[in-house]
Amino acid sequence: MSVLALENVGKSFGPVTVLHGIDIALEPGEVHALIGENGAGKSTIMKLLGGFLDPTSGQVLLDGRPVRFASGPEAEAQGIVVIHQEFNLARDLTVAANVFLGREPGGWRLDHAAMRQATAALLKRLDSPISPDALVGDLSVPDRQMVEIAKALSRNARVLIMDEPSAVLTHREVGALYAQIERLRAEGVAILYCSHRLDEVAHLADRITVLRDGRVVRRALRGELTQDGMATAMVGRELQDFYPPKGRPGAEIALEVRGLSVPGRVHDVSLSLRRGEVLGLAGLVGSGRTELAEGIAGLRPASGEIRIDGRPVGIRSAGDGFANGLAYLTEDRKEAGLLLEKPLRENLTLAALERFGRWRIDRRAEEAALDRATQDFDIRAPRRDMVAGKLSGGNQQKLLLAKTMLTDPRILIIDEPTRGIDVGTKSQIYAFIRQLAGQGLSVIVISSEMPEVIGLADRVLVMREGRLAGELQGAALTEDNIVRLAMGVSEVA
């Protein structure tokens, strides 16, 4: 008997129906993968199973009996634990305090030592060097994901629902996550695994359910679907030319960085970027890729020289960057890129607000800009007045790209352009990037996905421990060579 299931479930938000007759069952000791494009209904299904939403029709079954959870915590009390894609952590508390938040040992006199000891044991299981005493607000995005996983493991779940748990993790961290999934499966935990990484699905899943437009369109057991078959089922068409053809960058140097250092993070890095070039920046998480980009864009204190179109420029803030034709698109669209509680229009125009009036904002011009952005970047929203936080991840990323492009940059730095985005939207983002380069923009792409950086970039720089480890292009641009440079192996194959 399944431990948790949806039976003929429909879900509507007002007049919009997002799920139609969904049947899905989670079995003890089985990894059940749920895949589909952004907006297919995956998040709604996870919220229904986790007690955060009630179905409009149909029912939720726990141990074969209908159940209705009043809240997520009530479902968690029944052993149903959710690892959310968006972090649910208190930034000003320690890692240990976050892991045990709401169920602290010791009653009115908290047993901090016990919390630290138990948290350290959980992090050791995950092969993570994070200190239990570290403040969450000081952690990197990958480290926060490891804290979320540790928090979930501490719950002794019967059902574990995982929403893109590996999207920001390094290869080593992903290996530790896989080991924990295998252990939980062996212990009889039912796991729902939602991921856009189809290689992970092929590796982990005992059973696969494919969603499209709020309906189940395919079910398969392990080995019955290839990665290409999964992608085709998700989007309803063959994906041809996933990565667009590479262009021919010009000879003109658009950006030159000489001896740039970010205290404690980046050491004496020099690079150049040509007009119309897509330059990849690869390396392990923690190698200094993001810190280098933020130093160039004025978001971190940095020393060294930056030249744009051959002239020295001083960039000490994002505003300085915009003024010099340089824009940075953050890896963390939820926390640093978008105002989630504000509508699409206000998010789109915020970085270029002076273009829409100094003393009084021209709302009609803003609406016209939103019309153009919606068409040019294929931003799909049920209503134009909805808040950005209600968009799917892919549409949020397209909104962030449209917002950034409204500042008319000549140089664009994009950090993790497709994190948490489905395969169909990834293809769109790649096409947008190549289109921009074809129009003469110079683009730096930072990515943890090696196929992505290889498929997109004309040339790749690899970082290691805050320094440039090497440059790859042409036939030398391979995953093996990127790994060799990133890991400090001197020879390039």
Helices and strands as residue ranges (DSSP letters): E 4-13, E 16-26, E 31-35, H 42-49, E 57-62, E 65-67, H 72-77, E 80-83, H 95-99, H 112-125, G 136-138, H 141-153, E 159-163, H 171-186, E 190-194, H 198-204, E 207-212, E 215-221, H 227-235, E 253-262, E 266-274, E 278-282, H 289-296, E 303-308, E 311-313, H 318-323, E 326-329, I 333-337, H 344-349, G 350-356, H 363-376, G 388-390, H 393-405, E 411-415, H 423-438, E 442-446, H 450-456, E 459-464, E 467-473, G 474-476, H 479-486
